Structures are given as C-alpha cells and as structure tokens.
Amino acid sequence: MVRMTRAMSVIGVLLSVTAAQGASITNRDEREHAVTIIEGEAKADHVLKPSQTLSDVCLKGCTIRLNHDEDGGYRLFGGDAVSIEDGAVFYEAPDPSTGPASPPAPSKRPARRG
C-alpha cells in the first residue's frame, strides 16, 4: 500500500511539471484595453484594466487582437508572457536567474504579428 501511495505521489508531481502552461497577458498601460483571444474557431473577448493579468490562455496557441482591431493580431503560444504597453504588445523577457547564461538581450521585444 505504501508503494502505491508513493507511486501515485510521483505520478502527480510528474503530471504537474509536464502540464501545459498557458500564456499570460498583462496590461501595463494606465487605461483599459479590449483583448480578443481567438483559438481555432473559439473567440473570447476580455477587458483588461490597468495592471490586470489574464493567465493560462492560449494553451495550444492563439491569436490575440487589441481594441477590436480586425486587421492585425499577435500570435501567442502556451508559456508566452506578454504585456500591453502604449497600446502595443511586447514579450516579457525571461528571468535571467532561471535560465542558462547568455549574452544580454533587450528586456522586451515586440510580439509576433500573426
């Protein structure tokens, strides 16, 4: 019985580590923004207030649009972290203390248009 309990605990830990992580979108502007998330045929509209974050979206990839802009969009994938600043979408830089050493890079880069 003890072995079964340990095995279940190990499986639980492994599943939590390998579970898909969604993208996050943070509004760093001082005004709210409408965000439309399009995943396949599904479409969801959100209003992000200043400093608000949407978490665990785009598990399998999606397109986001800001402020009902039908002509443009940004491609996101699970695990991406982006912010809205001055009405544009930027990738958040990974925390250098958590990754391998590499040459310094700009703190932010524009998101992929999609």
Secondary structure, 3 states (H helix, E strand, C coil): CHHHHHHHHHHHHHHHHHCCCCEEEEECCCCCEEEEEEECCEEEEEEECCCCEEEEECCCCEEEEECCCCCCCEEECCCCEEEEECCEEEEECCCCCCCCCCCCCCCEEECCEC
